[in-house]
Amino acid sequence: MTITSTPENESKSLADLVTEDQLADEQKQASWKPVSSDYTGQCPQCARPRMLLCANGKHVCEKCQWCPEDNAYAPNI
């Protein structure tokens, strides 16, 4: 992890910056958690009927992790 000095974080300790970074990572991961176990359709990438709706409003394939809204693979959830 690289932490660069900016005017906003010059007064913060390294521990504070690491804690904020970890919190941001945890929030990002939480946004990719499925809100329901109900499948919403077929994956356009792998053709399996395993699309789930996530807390961030995007869909992700349970099997291959494809996110059609981003046209890319979602981070590991």
PyMOL Python script that loads the backbone (N, CA, C, O; Angstrom):
from pymol import cmd

cmd.read_pdbstr("""\
ATOM      1  N   MET A   1       0.843  -1.159   0.000  1.00  0.00           N
ATOM      2  CA  MET A   1       0.000   0.000   0.000  1.00  0.00           C
ATOM      3  C   MET A   1       0.893   1.228   0.000  1.00  0.00           C
ATOM      4  O   MET A   1       1.856   1.301   0.763  1.00  0.00           O
ATOM      5  N   THR A   2       0.575   2.194  -0.855  1.00  0.00           N
ATOM      6  CA  THR A   2       1.328   3.434  -0.926  1.00  0.00           C
ATOM      7  C   THR A   2       0.441   4.564  -0.438  1.00  0.00           C
ATOM      8  O   THR A   2      -0.677   4.752  -0.916  1.00  0.00           O
ATOM      9  N   ILE A   3       0.962   5.308   0.520  1.00  0.00           N
ATOM     10  CA  ILE A   3       0.223   6.450   1.039  1.00  0.00           C
ATOM     11  C   ILE A   3       1.022   7.694   0.700  1.00  0.00           C
ATOM     12  O   ILE A   3       2.173   7.838   1.112  1.00  0.00           O
ATOM     13  N   THR A   4       0.405   8.588  -0.050  1.00  0.00           N
ATOM     14  CA  THR A   4       1.072   9.820  -0.431  1.00  0.00           C
ATOM     15  C   THR A   4       0.559  10.961   0.425  1.00  0.00           C
ATOM     16  O   THR A   4      -0.594  10.963   0.858  1.00  0.00           O
ATOM     17  N   SER A   5       1.420  11.920   0.662  1.00  0.00           N
ATOM     18  CA  SER A   5       1.076  13.062   1.485  1.00  0.00           C
ATOM     19  C   SER A   5       0.270  14.073   0.675  1.00  0.00           C
ATOM     20  O   SER A   5       0.676  14.490  -0.410  1.00  0.00           O
ATOM     21  N   THR A   6      -0.857  14.449   1.217  1.00  0.00           N
ATOM     22  CA  THR A   6      -1.693  15.488   0.615  1.00  0.00           C
ATOM     23  C   THR A   6      -2.053  16.466   1.721  1.00  0.00           C
ATOM     24  O   THR A   6      -1.930  16.121   2.896  1.00  0.00           O
ATOM     25  N   PRO A   7      -2.493  17.669   1.390  1.00  0.00           N
ATOM     26  CA  PRO A   7      -2.869  18.635   2.442  1.00  0.00           C
ATOM     27  C   PRO A   7      -3.926  18.082   3.397  1.00  0.00           C
ATOM     28  O   PRO A   7      -3.933  18.436   4.576  1.00  0.00           O
ATOM     29  N   GLU A   8      -4.824  17.213   2.902  1.00  0.00           N
ATOM     30  CA  GLU A   8      -5.875  16.670   3.767  1.00  0.00           C
ATOM     31  C   GLU A   8      -5.339  15.674   4.787  1.00  0.00           C
ATOM     32  O   GLU A   8      -5.889  15.555   5.881  1.00  0.00           O
ATOM     33  N   ASN A   9      -4.271  14.959   4.443  1.00  0.00           N
ATOM     34  CA  ASN A   9      -3.825  13.899   5.350  1.00  0.00           C
ATOM     35  C   ASN A   9      -2.488  14.177   6.015  1.00  0.00           C
ATOM     36  O   ASN A   9      -1.957  13.291   6.684  1.00  0.00           O
ATOM     37  N   GLU A  10      -1.914  15.381   5.859  1.00  0.00           N
ATOM     38  CA  GLU A  10      -0.620  15.671   6.475  1.00  0.00           C
ATOM     39  C   GLU A  10      -0.679  15.601   7.990  1.00  0.00           C
ATOM     40  O   GLU A  10       0.304  15.226   8.628  1.00  0.00           O
ATOM     41  N   SER A  11      -1.812  15.955   8.575  1.00  0.00           N
ATOM     42  CA  SER A  11      -1.920  15.963  10.029  1.00  0.00           C
ATOM     43  C   SER A  11      -2.358  14.614  10.590  1.00  0.00           C
ATOM     44  O   SER A  11      -2.444  14.461  11.809  1.00  0.00           O
ATOM     45  N   LYS A  12      -2.634  13.647   9.749  1.00  0.00           N
ATOM     46  CA  LYS A  12      -3.098  12.340  10.203  1.00  0.00           C
ATOM     47  C   LYS A  12      -1.918  11.398  10.398  1.00  0.00           C
ATOM     48  O   LYS A  12      -0.921  11.477   9.680  1.00  0.00           O
ATOM     49  N   SER A  13      -2.040  10.517  11.367  1.00  0.00           N
ATOM     50  CA  SER A  13      -0.993   9.532  11.606  1.00  0.00           C
ATOM     51  C   SER A  13      -1.116   8.391  10.592  1.00  0.00           C
ATOM     52  O   SER A  13      -2.151   8.229   9.945  1.00  0.00           O
ATOM     53  N   LEU A  14      -0.068   7.623  10.470  1.00  0.00           N
ATOM     54  CA  LEU A  14      -0.082   6.473   9.566  1.00  0.00           C
ATOM     55  C   LEU A  14      -1.188   5.505   9.965  1.00  0.00           C
ATOM     56  O   LEU A  14      -1.864   4.951   9.098  1.00  0.00           O
ATOM     57  N   ALA A  15      -1.382   5.293  11.257  1.00  0.00           N
ATOM     58  CA  ALA A  15      -2.432   4.381  11.736  1.00  0.00           C
ATOM     59  C   ALA A  15      -3.815   4.870  11.312  1.00  0.00           C
ATOM     60  O   ALA A  15      -4.667   4.066  10.933  1.00  0.00           O
ATOM     61  N   ASP A  16      -4.043   6.188  11.375  1.00  0.00           N
ATOM     62  CA  ASP A  16      -5.330   6.742  10.946  1.00  0.00           C
ATOM     63  C   ASP A  16      -5.545   6.513   9.460  1.00  0.00           C
ATOM     64  O   ASP A  16      -6.644   6.148   9.040  1.00  0.00           O
ATOM     65  N   LEU A  17      -4.504   6.724   8.659  1.00  0.00           N
ATOM     66  CA  LEU A  17      -4.612   6.547   7.217  1.00  0.00           C
ATOM     67  C   LEU A  17      -4.871   5.098   6.858  1.00  0.00           C
ATOM     68  O   LEU A  17      -5.683   4.815   5.977  1.00  0.00           O
ATOM     69  N   VAL A  18      -4.193   4.173   7.528  1.00  0.00           N
ATOM     70  CA  VAL A  18      -4.390   2.747   7.267  1.00  0.00           C
ATOM     71  C   VAL A  18      -5.807   2.346   7.654  1.00  0.00           C
ATOM     72  O   VAL A  18      -6.462   1.600   6.926  1.00  0.00           O
ATOM     73  N   THR A  19      -6.285   2.838   8.798  1.00  0.00           N
ATOM     74  CA  THR A  19      -7.634   2.525   9.246  1.00  0.00           C
ATOM     75  C   THR A  19      -8.663   3.041   8.239  1.00  0.00           C
ATOM     76  O   THR A  19      -9.623   2.336   7.928  1.00  0.00           O
ATOM     77  N   GLU A  20      -8.477   4.262   7.725  1.00  0.00           N
ATOM     78  CA  GLU A  20      -9.392   4.810   6.726  1.00  0.00           C
ATOM     79  C   GLU A  20      -9.361   3.987   5.447  1.00  0.00           C
ATOM     80  O   GLU A  20     -10.398   3.756   4.826  1.00  0.00           O
ATOM     81  N   ASP A  21      -8.163   3.543   5.052  1.00  0.00           N
ATOM     82  CA  ASP A  21      -8.018   2.722   3.850  1.00  0.00           C
ATOM     83  C   ASP A  21      -8.725   1.382   4.023  1.00  0.00           C
ATOM     84  O   ASP A  21      -9.400   0.906   3.110  1.00  0.00           O
ATOM     85  N   GLN A  22      -8.566   0.776   5.199  1.00  0.00           N
ATOM     86  CA  GLN A  22      -9.228  -0.501   5.472  1.00  0.00           C
ATOM     87  C   GLN A  22     -10.746  -0.327   5.493  1.00  0.00           C
ATOM     88  O   GLN A  22     -11.479  -1.182   4.996  1.00  0.00           O
ATOM     89  N   LEU A  23     -11.210   0.769   6.061  1.00  0.00           N
ATOM     90  CA  LEU A  23     -12.645   1.040   6.112  1.00  0.00           C
ATOM     91  C   LEU A  23     -13.205   1.213   4.704  1.00  0.00           C
ATOM     92  O   LEU A  23     -14.282   0.703   4.395  1.00  0.00           O
ATOM     93  N   ALA A  24     -12.481   1.928   3.855  1.00  0.00           N
ATOM     94  CA  ALA A  24     -12.924   2.116   2.476  1.00  0.00           C
ATOM     95  C   ALA A  24     -12.990   0.781   1.743  1.00  0.00           C
ATOM     96  O   ALA A  24     -13.928   0.539   0.985  1.00  0.00           O
ATOM     97  N   ASP A  25     -11.998  -0.094   1.963  1.00  0.00           N
ATOM     98  CA  ASP A  25     -12.008  -1.418   1.340  1.00  0.00           C
ATOM     99  C   ASP A  25     -13.195  -2.245   1.821  1.00  0.00           C
ATOM    100  O   ASP A  25     -13.849  -2.921   1.027  1.00  0.00           O
ATOM    101  N   GLU A  26     -13.470  -2.189   3.126  1.00  0.00           N
ATOM    102  CA  GLU A  26     -14.591  -2.945   3.678  1.00  0.00           C
ATOM    103  C   GLU A  26     -15.920  -2.443   3.125  1.00  0.00           C
ATOM    104  O   GLU A  26     -16.815  -3.239   2.841  1.00  0.00           O
ATOM    105  N   GLN A  27     -16.052  -1.126   2.972  1.00  0.00           N
ATOM    106  CA  GLN A  27     -17.283  -0.563   2.420  1.00  0.00           C
ATOM    107  C   GLN A  27     -17.457  -0.967   0.963  1.00  0.00           C
ATOM    108  O   GLN A  27     -18.571  -1.253   0.524  1.00  0.00           O
ATOM    109  N   LYS A  28     -16.362  -0.991   0.213  1.00  0.00           N
ATOM    110  CA  LYS A  28     -16.426  -1.395  -1.188  1.00  0.00           C
ATOM    111  C   LYS A  28     -16.855  -2.859  -1.295  1.00  0.00           C
ATOM    112  O   LYS A  28     -17.696  -3.212  -2.121  1.00  0.00           O
ATOM    113  N   GLN A  29     -16.258  -3.711  -0.436  1.00  0.00           N
ATOM    114  CA  GLN A  29     -16.637  -5.128  -0.451  1.00  0.00           C
ATOM    115  C   GLN A  29     -18.097  -5.303  -0.071  1.00  0.00           C
ATOM    116  O   GLN A  29     -18.802  -6.111  -0.675  1.00  0.00           O
ATOM    117  N   ALA A  30     -18.557  -4.555   0.924  1.00  0.00           N
ATOM    118  CA  ALA A  30     -19.948  -4.672   1.371  1.00  0.00           C
ATOM    119  C   ALA A  30     -20.916  -4.272   0.262  1.00  0.00           C
ATOM    120  O   ALA A  30     -22.023  -4.803   0.183  1.00  0.00           O
ATOM    121  N   SER A  31     -20.503  -3.339  -0.592  1.00  0.00           N
ATOM    122  CA  SER A  31     -21.393  -2.908  -1.660  1.00  0.00           C
ATOM    123  C   SER A  31     -21.603  -4.001  -2.710  1.00  0.00           C
ATOM    124  O   SER A  31     -22.574  -3.952  -3.464  1.00  0.00           O
ATOM    125  N   TRP A  32     -20.707  -4.981  -2.765  1.00  0.00           N
ATOM    126  CA  TRP A  32     -20.828  -6.081  -3.732  1.00  0.00           C
ATOM    127  C   TRP A  32     -21.529  -7.303  -3.150  1.00  0.00           C
ATOM    128  O   TRP A  32     -21.637  -8.326  -3.825  1.00  0.00           O
ATOM    129  N   LYS A  33     -22.004  -7.217  -1.914  1.00  0.00           N
ATOM    130  CA  LYS A  33     -22.733  -8.336  -1.323  1.00  0.00           C
ATOM    131  C   LYS A  33     -24.126  -8.425  -1.934  1.00  0.00           C
ATOM    132  O   LYS A  33     -24.810  -7.410  -2.065  1.00  0.00           O
ATOM    133  N   PRO A  34     -24.553  -9.626  -2.309  1.00  0.00           N
ATOM    134  CA  PRO A  34     -25.914  -9.798  -2.858  1.00  0.00           C
ATOM    135  C   PRO A  34     -26.968  -9.401  -1.826  1.00  0.00           C
ATOM    136  O   PRO A  34     -26.835  -9.713  -0.643  1.00  0.00           O
ATOM    137  N   VAL A  35     -28.001  -8.722  -2.274  1.00  0.00           N
ATOM    138  CA  VAL A  35     -29.087  -8.316  -1.372  1.00  0.00           C
ATOM    139  C   VAL A  35     -30.130  -9.416  -1.238  1.00  0.00           C
ATOM    140  O   VAL A  35     -30.978  -9.365  -0.347  1.00  0.00           O
ATOM    141  N   SER A  36     -30.070 -10.399  -2.110  1.00  0.00           N
ATOM    142  CA  SER A  36     -31.017 -11.503  -2.086  1.00  0.00           C
ATOM    143  C   SER A  36     -30.358 -12.719  -2.724  1.00  0.00           C
ATOM    144  O   SER A  36     -29.424 -12.583  -3.514  1.00  0.00           O
ATOM    145  N   SER A  37     -30.838 -13.881  -2.387  1.00  0.00           N
ATOM    146  CA  SER A  37     -30.302 -15.095  -3.015  1.00  0.00           C
ATOM    147  C   SER A  37     -31.087 -15.475  -4.271  1.00  0.00           C
ATOM    148  O   SER A  37     -30.834 -16.517  -4.877  1.00  0.00           O
ATOM    149  N   ASP A  38     -32.043 -14.623  -4.658  1.00  0.00           N
ATOM    150  CA  ASP A  38     -32.833 -14.877  -5.864  1.00  0.00           C
ATOM    151  C   ASP A  38     -32.030 -14.496  -7.104  1.00  0.00           C
ATOM    152  O   ASP A  38     -31.450 -13.412  -7.169  1.00  0.00           O
ATOM    153  N   TYR A  39     -32.001 -15.390  -8.077  1.00  0.00           N
ATOM    154  CA  TYR A  39     -31.315 -15.097  -9.328  1.00  0.00           C
ATOM    155  C   TYR A  39     -32.171 -14.178 -10.178  1.00  0.00           C
ATOM    156  O   TYR A  39     -33.392 -14.323 -10.234  1.00  0.00           O
ATOM    157  N   THR A  40     -31.512 -13.219 -10.849  1.00  0.00           N
ATOM    158  CA  THR A  40     -32.258 -12.216 -11.621  1.00  0.00           C
ATOM    159  C   THR A  40     -32.151 -12.421 -13.129  1.00  0.00           C
ATOM    160  O   THR A  40     -32.739 -11.653 -13.890  1.00  0.00           O
ATOM    161  N   GLY A  41     -31.423 -13.429 -13.574  1.00  0.00           N
ATOM    162  CA  GLY A  41     -31.329 -13.649 -15.014  1.00  0.00           C
ATOM    163  C   GLY A  41     -30.097 -14.438 -15.403  1.00  0.00           C
ATOM    164  O   GLY A  41     -29.413 -15.022 -14.563  1.00  0.00           O
ATOM    165  N   GLN A  42     -29.831 -14.440 -16.697  1.00  0.00           N
ATOM    166  CA  GLN A  42     -28.733 -15.205 -17.276  1.00  0.00           C
ATOM    167  C   GLN A  42     -27.515 -14.292 -17.479  1.00  0.00           C
ATOM    168  O   GLN A  42     -27.653 -13.149 -17.918  1.00  0.00           O
ATOM    169  N   CYS A  43     -26.348 -14.799 -17.161  1.00  0.00           N
ATOM    170  CA  CYS A  43     -25.108 -14.049 -17.312  1.00  0.00           C
ATOM    171  C   CYS A  43     -24.757 -13.904 -18.801  1.00  0.00           C
ATOM    172  O   CYS A  43     -24.735 -14.900 -19.524  1.00  0.00           O
ATOM    173  N   PRO A  44     -24.485 -12.693 -19.259  1.00  0.00           N
ATOM    174  CA  PRO A  44     -24.112 -12.509 -20.664  1.00  0.00           C
ATOM    175  C   PRO A  44     -22.704 -12.996 -20.977  1.00  0.00           C
ATOM    176  O   PRO A  44     -22.338 -13.132 -22.144  1.00  0.00           O
ATOM    177  N   GLN A  45     -21.916 -13.259 -19.942  1.00  0.00           N
ATOM    178  CA  GLN A  45     -20.533 -13.699 -20.146  1.00  0.00           C
ATOM    179  C   GLN A  45     -20.419 -15.225 -20.200  1.00  0.00           C
ATOM    180  O   GLN A  45     -19.809 -15.774 -21.118  1.00  0.00           O
ATOM    181  N   CYS A  46     -21.007 -15.903 -19.215  1.00  0.00           N
ATOM    182  CA  CYS A  46     -20.857 -17.365 -19.138  1.00  0.00           C
ATOM    183  C   CYS A  46     -22.147 -18.123 -19.467  1.00  0.00           C
ATOM    184  O   CYS A  46     -22.133 -19.352 -19.543  1.00  0.00           O
ATOM    185  N   ALA A  47     -23.254 -17.414 -19.662  1.00  0.00           N
ATOM    186  CA  ALA A  47     -24.567 -17.963 -20.042  1.00  0.00           C
ATOM    187  C   ALA A  47     -25.231 -18.786 -18.947  1.00  0.00           C
ATOM    188  O   ALA A  47     -26.215 -19.476 -19.215  1.00  0.00           O
ATOM    189  N   ARG A  48     -24.726 -18.732 -17.735  1.00  0.00           N
ATOM    190  CA  ARG A  48     -25.391 -19.430 -16.633  1.00  0.00           C
ATOM    191  C   ARG A  48     -26.483 -18.532 -16.039  1.00  0.00           C
ATOM    192  O   ARG A  48     -26.329 -17.311 -16.019  1.00  0.00           O
ATOM    193  N   PRO A  49     -27.556 -19.109 -15.569  1.00  0.00           N
ATOM    194  CA  PRO A  49     -28.629 -18.309 -14.956  1.00  0.00           C
ATOM    195  C   PRO A  49     -28.312 -18.004 -13.488  1.00  0.00           C
ATOM    196  O   PRO A  49     -29.008 -18.476 -12.589  1.00  0.00           O
ATOM    197  N   ARG A  50     -27.258 -17.211 -13.250  1.00  0.00           N
ATOM    198  CA  ARG A  50     -26.764 -16.989 -11.889  1.00  0.00           C
ATOM    199  C   ARG A  50     -26.512 -15.517 -11.560  1.00  0.00           C
ATOM    200  O   ARG A  50     -25.630 -15.210 -10.757  1.00  0.00           O
ATOM    201  N   MET A  51     -27.270 -14.607 -12.166  1.00  0.00           N
ATOM    202  CA  MET A  51     -27.084 -13.187 -11.884  1.00  0.00           C
ATOM    203  C   MET A  51     -27.760 -12.813 -10.566  1.00  0.00           C
ATOM    204  O   MET A  51     -28.911 -13.173 -10.321  1.00  0.00           O
ATOM    205  N   LEU A  52     -27.033 -12.092  -9.731  1.00  0.00           N
ATOM    206  CA  LEU A  52     -27.538 -11.625  -8.443  1.00  0.00           C
ATOM    207  C   LEU A  52     -27.498 -10.099  -8.399  1.00  0.00           C
ATOM    208  O   LEU A  52     -26.619  -9.485  -9.003  1.00  0.00           O
ATOM    209  N   LEU A  53     -28.434  -9.489  -7.693  1.00  0.00           N
ATOM    210  CA  LEU A  53     -28.443  -8.049  -7.489  1.00  0.00           C
ATOM    211  C   LEU A  53     -27.648  -7.738  -6.227  1.00  0.00           C
ATOM    212  O   LEU A  53     -27.892  -8.326  -5.174  1.00  0.00           O
ATOM    213  N   CYS A  54     -26.695  -6.812  -6.334  1.00  0.00           N
ATOM    214  CA  CYS A  54     -25.843  -6.450  -5.203  1.00  0.00           C
ATOM    215  C   CYS A  54     -26.338  -5.174  -4.533  1.00  0.00           C
ATOM    216  O   CYS A  54     -27.170  -4.450  -5.079  1.00  0.00           O
ATOM    217  N   ALA A  55     -25.810  -4.915  -3.344  1.00  0.00           N
ATOM    218  CA  ALA A  55     -26.202  -3.744  -2.561  1.00  0.00           C
ATOM    219  C   ALA A  55     -25.902  -2.434  -3.283  1.00  0.00           C
ATOM    220  O   ALA A  55     -26.546  -1.420  -3.015  1.00  0.00           O
ATOM    221  N   ASN A  56     -24.934  -2.445  -4.193  1.00  0.00           N
ATOM    222  CA  ASN A  56     -24.584  -1.220  -4.922  1.00  0.00           C
ATOM    223  C   ASN A  56     -25.478  -1.002  -6.145  1.00  0.00           C
ATOM    224  O   ASN A  56     -25.262  -0.064  -6.911  1.00  0.00           O
ATOM    225  N   GLY A  57     -26.486  -1.871  -6.329  1.00  0.00           N
ATOM    226  CA  GLY A  57     -27.424  -1.726  -7.436  1.00  0.00           C
ATOM    227  C   GLY A  57     -26.976  -2.388  -8.728  1.00  0.00           C
ATOM    228  O   GLY A  57     -27.702  -2.373  -9.721  1.00  0.00           O
ATOM    229  N   LYS A  58     -25.782  -2.967  -8.718  1.00  0.00           N
ATOM    230  CA  LYS A  58     -25.269  -3.636  -9.916  1.00  0.00           C
ATOM    231  C   LYS A  58     -25.538  -5.129  -9.822  1.00  0.00           C
ATOM    232  O   LYS A  58     -25.753  -5.666  -8.735  1.00  0.00           O
ATOM    233  N   HIS A  59     -25.523  -5.791 -10.968  1.00  0.00           N
ATOM    234  CA  HIS A  59     -25.701  -7.241 -11.020  1.00  0.00           C
ATOM    235  C   HIS A  59     -24.337  -7.906 -11.161  1.00  0.00           C
ATOM    236  O   HIS A  59     -23.424  -7.354 -11.774  1.00  0.00           O
ATOM    237  N   VAL A  60     -24.212  -9.097 -10.586  1.00  0.00           N
ATOM    238  CA  VAL A  60     -22.966  -9.852 -10.706  1.00  0.00           C
ATOM    239  C   VAL A  60     -23.310 -11.333 -10.827  1.00  0.00           C
ATOM    240  O   VAL A  60     -24.232 -11.825 -10.175  1.00  0.00           O
ATOM    241  N   CYS A  61     -22.563 -12.029 -11.662  1.00  0.00           N
ATOM    242  CA  CYS A  61     -22.763 -13.470 -11.821  1.00  0.00           C
ATOM    243  C   CYS A  61     -22.118 -14.199 -10.645  1.00  0.00           C
ATOM    244  O   CYS A  61     -20.951 -13.980 -10.320  1.00  0.00           O
ATOM    245  N   GLU A  62     -22.900 -15.061 -10.022  1.00  0.00           N
ATOM    246  CA  GLU A  62     -22.407 -15.823  -8.886  1.00  0.00           C
ATOM    247  C   GLU A  62     -21.263 -16.760  -9.285  1.00  0.00           C
ATOM    248  O   GLU A  62     -20.380 -17.046  -8.476  1.00  0.00           O
ATOM    249  N   LYS A  63     -21.281 -17.228 -10.515  1.00  0.00           N
ATOM    250  CA  LYS A  63     -20.287 -18.209 -10.962  1.00  0.00           C
ATOM    251  C   LYS A  63     -19.003 -17.570 -11.479  1.00  0.00           C
ATOM    252  O   LYS A  63     -17.909 -17.952 -11.062  1.00  0.00           O
ATOM    253  N   CYS A  64     -19.127 -16.598 -12.385  1.00  0.00           N
ATOM    254  CA  CYS A  64     -17.908 -16.053 -13.019  1.00  0.00           C
ATOM    255  C   CYS A  64     -17.568 -14.638 -12.566  1.00  0.00           C
ATOM    256  O   CYS A  64     -16.538 -14.101 -12.973  1.00  0.00           O
ATOM    257  N   GLN A  65     -18.412 -14.016 -11.728  1.00  0.00           N
ATOM    258  CA  GLN A  65     -18.193 -12.678 -11.184  1.00  0.00           C
ATOM    259  C   GLN A  65     -18.316 -11.554 -12.217  1.00  0.00           C
ATOM    260  O   GLN A  65     -17.838 -10.448 -11.967  1.00  0.00           O
ATOM    261  N   TRP A  66     -18.945 -11.807 -13.371  1.00  0.00           N
ATOM    262  CA  TRP A  66     -19.104 -10.780 -14.405  1.00  0.00           C
ATOM    263  C   TRP A  66     -20.157  -9.763 -13.972  1.00  0.00           C
ATOM    264  O   TRP A  66     -21.216 -10.129 -13.463  1.00  0.00           O
ATOM    265  N   CYS A  67     -19.852  -8.485 -14.182  1.00  0.00           N
ATOM    266  CA  CYS A  67     -20.789  -7.401 -13.905  1.00  0.00           C
ATOM    267  C   CYS A  67     -21.130  -6.731 -15.222  1.00  0.00           C
ATOM    268  O   CYS A  67     -20.291  -6.021 -15.776  1.00  0.00           O
ATOM    269  N   PRO A  68     -22.344  -6.933 -15.749  1.00  0.00           N
ATOM    270  CA  PRO A  68     -22.695  -6.352 -17.044  1.00  0.00           C
ATOM    271  C   PRO A  68     -22.743  -4.821 -17.020  1.00  0.00           C
ATOM    272  O   PRO A  68     -22.468  -4.195 -18.043  1.00  0.00           O
ATOM    273  N   GLU A  69     -23.077  -4.209 -15.901  1.00  0.00           N
ATOM    274  CA  GLU A  69     -23.109  -2.743 -15.831  1.00  0.00           C
ATOM    275  C   GLU A  69     -21.714  -2.140 -16.027  1.00  0.00           C
ATOM    276  O   GLU A  69     -21.575  -1.075 -16.628  1.00  0.00           O
ATOM    277  N   ASP A  70     -20.689  -2.821 -15.519  1.00  0.00           N
ATOM    278  CA  ASP A  70     -19.307  -2.338 -15.658  1.00  0.00           C
ATOM    279  C   ASP A  70     -18.618  -2.921 -16.888  1.00  0.00           C
ATOM    280  O   ASP A  70     -17.548  -2.463 -17.289  1.00  0.00           O
ATOM    281  N   ASN A  71     -19.245  -3.940 -17.481  1.00  0.00           N
ATOM    282  CA  ASN A  71     -18.646  -4.674 -18.596  1.00  0.00           C
ATOM    283  C   ASN A  71     -17.251  -5.180 -18.207  1.00  0.00           C
ATOM    284  O   ASN A  71     -16.293  -5.092 -18.975  1.00  0.00           O
ATOM    285  N   ALA A  72     -17.179  -5.714 -16.976  1.00  0.00           N
ATOM    286  CA  ALA A  72     -15.913  -6.201 -16.429  1.00  0.00           C
ATOM    287  C   ALA A  72     -16.220  -7.158 -15.279  1.00  0.00           C
ATOM    288  O   ALA A  72     -17.356  -7.256 -14.814  1.00  0.00           O
ATOM    289  N   TYR A  73     -15.190  -7.852 -14.840  1.00  0.00           N
ATOM    290  CA  TYR A  73     -15.355  -8.739 -13.685  1.00  0.00           C
ATOM    291  C   TYR A  73     -15.395  -7.928 -12.402  1.00  0.00           C
ATOM    292  O   TYR A  73     -14.634  -6.974 -12.238  1.00  0.00           O
ATOM    293  N   ALA A  74     -16.282  -8.308 -11.498  1.00  0.00           N
ATOM    294  CA  ALA A  74     -16.408  -7.638 -10.213  1.00  0.00           C
ATOM    295  C   ALA A  74     -15.265  -8.080  -9.300  1.00  0.00           C
ATOM    296  O   ALA A  74     -14.679  -9.142  -9.504  1.00  0.00           O
ATOM    297  N   PRO A  75     -14.953  -7.265  -8.297  1.00  0.00           N
ATOM    298  CA  PRO A  75     -13.942  -7.707  -7.333  1.00  0.00           C
ATOM    299  C   PRO A  75     -14.439  -8.942  -6.587  1.00  0.00           C
ATOM    300  O   PRO A  75     -15.643  -9.191  -6.522  1.00  0.00           O
ATOM    301  N   ASN A  76     -13.525  -9.702  -6.034  1.00  0.00           N
ATOM    302  CA  ASN A  76     -13.919 -10.910  -5.283  1.00  0.00           C
ATOM    303  C   ASN A  76     -14.843 -10.543  -4.147  1.00  0.00           C
ATOM    304  O   ASN A  76     -14.576  -9.625  -3.371  1.00  0.00           O
ATOM    305  N   ILE A  77     -15.954 -11.291  -4.065  1.00  0.00           N
ATOM    306  CA  ILE A  77     -16.920 -11.033  -3.002  1.00  0.00           C
ATOM    307  C   ILE A  77     -17.044 -12.250  -2.128  1.00  0.00           C
ATOM    308  O   ILE A  77     -17.812 -12.244  -1.166  1.00  0.00           O
TER     309      ILE A  77
END
""", "prot")
cmd.dss("prot")
cmd.show_as("cartoon", "prot")
cmd.util.cbc("prot")
cmd.orient("prot")
